[in-house]
Amino acid sequence: MRQILHTLKSTLIVIIGALLTAIGFNMFLINHKLLSGGLSGISMIIGYFTGWNIGILYLILNIPVLLWGYFAIGRFFVLLSMLSVLLTSWFMQIIPVDMLGSTDILIGAVFGGIIAGTGIGITLRAGGSTGGFDIIGSILTQKRDVPLGTLISVFNAAIILIHGYITRDWNLSLYSIITIYVTGRVVDMIHVRHIKVTAFIITNEKDKMLEKLLQKPRGVTHIKTIGGYSHQERDMLMTVTTRYELAELKRTVREIDPKAFVNIVETTEIIGEFHRHGR
């Protein structure tokens, strides 16, 4: 039952994320011939020059990337990503491009980045992606500890520079870079998977706690401690996790040992292996 509710919640978030992404694209970016970068940006470039439907191009270009993600990341992630891409493409067919009329291009660049970034961020947080460079970035961040939004911004900036070189309209390219920057910052604020924290858990239920924590792909260190006031020996478990997974960690501790003492600190840097493979 809990798994079903989790799936329904993730699906609902992906639907909302797709709607926000389509709104950001159609009402703010495409309205001013701006680019979002990545595969969506490539779709926009092709659409601007050929007059083809940008939403359909976005769907077609994402198919090979989604297939790559299916084998490299995981089935649930890609299924949510497929749903996001399909819904974004569909919403782009029904949301009028000129709904807001004529707005300032800077407003379009900033608010387009905020709204699309929010859609991308909540979709990533739900366990999916909006396709394109989100999937490529997610694959790469499995191997290296870098902020996902920043990595996507690097990819997207390259697309913008190519657009400026081809069209020689650097004003649109510079405004599009503003969109890319804002989108990346919003994604990083929402999708906090790359931020690491260290939890020190002093508990009387060491075995149960250890068994539960080891179900996750994270290492756990068992340390024997002595209370400075009570002089009693206690067990302390230390584990490094992400802020995105912190809520689940705290829920686990409360369920197993409500009287456990937990100290959580933000981790500045990790040297060595962070992802633990197997048990």
C-alpha positions in Angstrom: 0.0 0.0 0.0 2.8 2.4 0.9 4.5 1.7 -2.4 1.3 2.4 -4.3 0.9 5.7 -2.6 4.5 6.6 -3.3 4.0 5.8 -7.0 0.8 7.8 -7.1 2.5 10.8 -5.4 5.4 10.6 -7.8 3.1 10.5 -10.8 1.1 13.5 -9.6 4.3 15.5 -9.1 5.5 14.5 -12.6 2.2 15.7 -14.1 2.6 19.1 -12.3 6.2 19.3 -13.3 5.4 18.7 -17.0 2.7 21.4 -16.9 5.1 23.9 -15.4 7.8 23.0 -17.9 5.4 23.4 -20.8 4.1 26.8 -19.4 7.7 28.0 -19.1 8.5 26.9 -22.6 5.4 28.1 -24.5 4.3 31.3 -22.6 7.8 32.7 -21.9 10.5 31.2 -24.0 9.0 30.3 -27.4 7.0 33.5 -27.2 10.3 35.4 -27.5 12.2 32.9 -29.6 14.4 32.2 -26.6 16.1 28.8 -26.0 15.9 26.6 -23.0 19.1 24.6 -23.9 19.6 20.9 -24.1 17.4 18.8 -26.3 14.5 21.1 -25.8 16.7 24.0 -26.9 17.7 21.9 -30.0 14.0 21.3 -30.6 13.4 25.1 -30.4 16.2 25.9 -32.8 14.9 23.4 -35.4 11.4 24.6 -34.9 12.3 28.3 -35.3 14.1 27.6 -38.6 11.7 25.1 -40.1 8.3 25.9 -38.6 8.0 22.3 -37.3 6.1 21.6 -34.1 8.5 22.1 -31.2 6.6 19.8 -28.8 6.8 16.9 -31.3 10.4 17.5 -32.0 11.1 17.5 -28.2 9.4 14.1 -28.0 11.3 12.6 -31.0 14.7 13.8 -29.9 14.2 12.4 -26.4 13.5 8.8 -27.5 17.1 7.6 -27.9 18.1 9.3 -24.6 15.3 7.7 -22.7 16.4 4.3 -24.1 19.9 5.0 -22.9 18.5 5.9 -19.5 16.5 2.7 -19.3 19.7 0.6 -19.4 22.0 3.0 -17.5 19.8 4.2 -14.6 16.6 2.2 -13.9 13.2 1.3 -15.0 11.1 3.4 -12.6 13.2 6.5 -13.3 12.8 6.2 -17.1 9.1 5.4 -16.9 8.5 8.6 -15.0 10.8 10.4 -17.4 8.8 9.0 -20.4 5.6 10.2 -18.7 7.1 13.6 -18.2 8.3 13.9 -21.8 4.9 12.7 -23.2 2.9 15.1 -21.0 5.2 18.0 -21.6 4.9 17.5 -25.4 1.1 17.2 -25.0 0.8 20.3 -22.8 2.8 22.2 -25.4 0.1 21.4 -27.9 -2.7 22.9 -25.8 -1.1 25.9 -24.1 -1.2 29.0 -26.4 2.3 30.5 -27.1 0.9 34.0 -27.0 -1.4 33.7 -24.0 0.3 36.5 -22.1 0.5 38.7 -25.2 3.6 40.9 -25.6 5.8 40.8 -22.5 9.3 42.1 -21.9 12.0 39.7 -23.2 13.9 39.9 -19.9 10.8 39.0 -18.0 10.3 36.1 -20.4 13.9 34.9 -19.9 13.8 35.1 -16.0 10.3 33.8 -15.4 10.6 31.2 -18.1 13.7 29.9 -16.3 12.0 30.0 -12.9 8.8 28.2 -14.0 10.6 25.6 -16.2 13.3 25.1 -13.5 10.6 24.5 -11.0 9.0 21.9 -13.2 12.3 20.2 -13.9 13.3 20.3 -10.2 10.2 18.8 -8.8 10.2 16.1 -11.5 13.8 15.1 -10.6 12.9 15.1 -6.9 9.9 12.8 -7.6 12.4 10.3 -9.1 12.0 11.1 -12.8 13.3 13.7 -15.2 12.2 15.9 -18.1 14.4 13.9 -20.5 17.3 15.2 -22.5 20.3 16.5 -20.6 18.5 15.8 -17.3 19.0 12.1 -18.0 22.5 12.5 -19.3 23.3 14.6 -16.2 21.8 12.1 -13.8 23.9 9.3 -15.4 27.1 11.3 -15.0 26.3 12.4 -11.4 26.0 8.7 -10.4 29.8 8.5 -11.0 30.9 12.0 -9.8 29.7 14.2 -7.0 28.7 17.4 -8.8 25.6 19.6 -8.6 23.1 18.3 -11.3 21.7 21.8 -12.1 25.2 23.2 -12.7 26.2 20.3 -14.9 23.0 20.7 -17.0 23.7 24.5 -17.3 27.2 23.7 -18.7 25.6 21.4 -21.4 22.9 24.0 -22.1 25.3 26.9 -22.4 27.1 25.1 -25.2 23.9 24.8 -27.1 23.3 28.5 -26.6 26.7 29.4 -27.9 26.2 27.2 -31.0 22.8 29.0 -31.6 24.5 32.4 -31.4 27.2 31.4 -33.8 24.7 30.1 -36.3 22.2 32.9 -36.2 24.6 35.7 -35.3 21.9 37.1 -33.0 23.8 37.3 -29.8 21.1 39.3 -28.0 18.8 36.3 -28.1 21.6 34.1 -27.1 22.6 36.2 -24.1 19.0 36.4 -22.9 18.8 32.6 -23.3 21.9 32.2 -21.1 20.0 34.2 -18.4 17.2 31.6 -18.7 19.8 28.7 -18.5 21.4 30.2 -15.4 18.1 30.8 -13.6 16.8 27.3 -14.5 20.0 25.7 -13.1 19.8 27.6 -9.9 16.2 26.7 -9.3 16.9 23.1 -10.1 19.8 23.0 -7.6 17.5 24.6 -4.9 14.8 22.0 -5.4 16.8 18.9 -6.3 19.2 18.8 -3.3 20.5 15.2 -3.9 24.1 16.4 -4.3 24.2 18.1 -0.8 25.8 15.6 1.7 25.2 15.4 5.4 26.7 13.2 8.1 24.4 11.7 10.8 25.8 10.6 14.2 23.2 8.3 15.8 23.5 7.2 19.4 21.1 4.4 20.0 20.2 1.4 22.2 18.9 -0.5 19.1 22.2 -0.8 17.2 21.5 -4.1 15.5 18.0 -3.1 14.2 19.2 0.3 13.2 22.2 -1.1 11.4 20.2 -3.7 9.5 17.8 -1.0 8.3 20.4 1.5 7.3 22.4 -1.1 5.3 19.4 -1.6 3.0 20.5 1.7 1.4 23.5 2.1 -0.8 25.4 4.0 1.9 28.2 2.8 4.3 27.6 2.8 8.0 30.4 3.0 10.7 29.8 1.5 14.1 31.6 3.4 17.0 31.7 2.5 20.7 31.2 5.6 22.8 31.2 6.4 26.6 28.9 9.1 27.9 30.8 11.9 29.6 28.2 12.4 32.3 26.8 8.9 32.7 30.1 7.0 32.0 27.9 4.4 30.3 29.0 2.7 27.1 26.7 3.4 24.1 26.7 2.5 20.4 27.0 5.2 17.8 26.4 4.8 14.1 27.8 7.3 11.6 26.6 7.5 8.0 26.9 10.0 5.2 23.8 10.5 3.1 22.2 13.2 1.0 19.9 15.9 2.2 17.3 14.5 -0.3 17.4 11.2 1.7 17.5 12.8 5.1 13.8 12.8 5.7 13.7 9.0 5.2 16.7 8.6 7.5 15.0 10.5 10.4 11.8 8.6 9.9 13.7 5.3 10.2 15.4 6.4 13.4 12.1 7.5 15.0 10.5 4.2 14.1 13.3 2.0 15.5 14.4 4.0 18.5 12.4 7.2 19.4 14.9 7.9 22.2 17.9 7.9 20.0 20.2 11.0 20.0 20.9 12.2 16.5 23.4 14.9 15.4 23.2 15.9 11.8 25.9 18.1 10.2 26.4 19.3 6.7 29.4 17.7 5.0 31.7 20.0 3.1 33.7 17.4 1.2 34.0 13.7 0.8 37.3 12.0 -0.2 36.9 8.3 -1.1 34.0 6.1 -2.1 30.5 7.6 -1.3 28.2 5.1 -3.0 28.4 1.7 -1.4 27.7 -1.1 -3.9 26.1 -4.2 -2.4 26.1 -5.0 1.3 
